[in-house]
Amino acid sequence: DAKTTQPTSMDCAEGRAANLPCNHSTISGNEYVYWYRQIHSQGPQYIIHGLKNNETNEMASLIITEDRKSSTLILPHATLRDTAVYYCIVRVRSGAGSYQLTFGKGTKLSVIP
Amino acid sequence: EAGVTQFPSHSVIEKGQTVTLRCDPISGHDNLYWYRRVMGKEIKFLLHFVKESKQDESGMPNNRFLAERTGGTYSTLKVQPAELEDSGVYFCASSQVSGSAAKNIQYFGAGTRLSVL
């Protein structure tokens, strides 16, 4: 089962920052938080990941709380093309030693013109 | 650099037939994963190859599904015989190595949409 909790849906005005929250209160010390998104009919697209420090790349920023129980993905200037389902995933190692991704329902972000 | 490529993009078959899906990972990626989303459900892990070996096949639904990765390059996922409940989108992903978080980023293909009638 997914170890994260996300809102079902969010709206954001075009050009504004989109802040997508995620709760992962049972995260372990060595487990990473990954964010992916899926734009309609495409494959999941990697956005960013982090362990405990805040991270930034060309797509987004990831803010992780000090206790690591929650995080926020920030898209600084949302465009219509950012409309997608966003998945917050805690990467765990399976019993067989595989780092599989466990997708939940994600947050459906709608960017409004 | 080419991304993960999946073929075909869409397959329509009748119940009881056989279908083979193919995935070409990013060049140099030792890890290859199969996932699927069946109608109305979440994306679920099927199995994981490290080179040509199956590292984890705990997500394979039953023995009608057979995955291979001969030579450690491309992979095939065969469904035989296909059932109605197998309809969905099958995704393939690849990553460089397993352990390192930075190098274990999984890059996904566009998926194969399988329709079993």
HADDOCK unambig.tbl for C-alpha pairs under 7 A between the chains (distance, minus, plus):
assign (segid A and resid 42 and name CA) (segid B and resid 110 and name CA) 5.06 0.50 0.50
assign (segid A and resid 43 and name CA) (segid B and resid 91 and name CA) 6.92 0.50 0.50
assign (segid A and resid 43 and name CA) (segid B and resid 108 and name CA) 5.66 0.50 0.50
assign (segid A and resid 43 and name CA) (segid B and resid 109 and name CA) 5.50 0.50 0.50
assign (segid A and resid 43 and name CA) (segid B and resid 110 and name CA) 4.28 0.50 0.50
assign (segid A and resid 43 and name CA) (segid B and resid 111 and name CA) 5.98 0.50 0.50
assign (segid A and resid 44 and name CA) (segid B and resid 108 and name CA) 5.90 0.50 0.50
assign (segid A and resid 45 and name CA) (segid B and resid 107 and name CA) 6.89 0.50 0.50
assign (segid A and resid 45 and name CA) (segid B and resid 108 and name CA) 6.65 0.50 0.50
assign (segid A and resid 46 and name CA) (segid B and resid 107 and name CA) 6.65 0.50 0.50
assign (segid A and resid 96 and name CA) (segid B and resid 55 and name CA) 6.64 0.50 0.50
assign (segid A and resid 96 and name CA) (segid B and resid 56 and name CA) 5.49 0.50 0.50
assign (segid A and resid 98 and name CA) (segid B and resid 48 and name CA) 6.96 0.50 0.50
assign (segid A and resid 98 and name CA) (segid B and resid 55 and name CA) 6.56 0.50 0.50
assign (segid A and resid 98 and name CA) (segid B and resid 56 and name CA) 6.08 0.50 0.50
assign (segid A and resid 99 and name CA) (segid B and resid 98 and name CA) 6.69 0.50 0.50
assign (segid A and resid 100 and name CA) (segid B and resid 45 and name CA) 6.66 0.50 0.50
assign (segid A and resid 101 and name CA) (segid B and resid 45 and name CA) 6.99 0.50 0.50
assign (segid A and resid 102 and name CA) (segid B and resid 44 and name CA) 6.79 0.50 0.50
assign (segid A and resid 103 and name CA) (segid B and resid 42 and name CA) 6.43 0.50 0.50
assign (segid A and resid 103 and name CA) (segid B and resid 43 and name CA) 5.70 0.50 0.50
assign (segid A and resid 103 and name CA) (segid B and resid 44 and name CA) 6.84 0.50 0.50
assign (segid A and resid 104 and name CA) (segid B and resid 42 and name CA) 6.18 0.50 0.50
assign (segid A and resid 105 and name CA) (segid B and resid 42 and name CA) 6.21 0.50 0.50
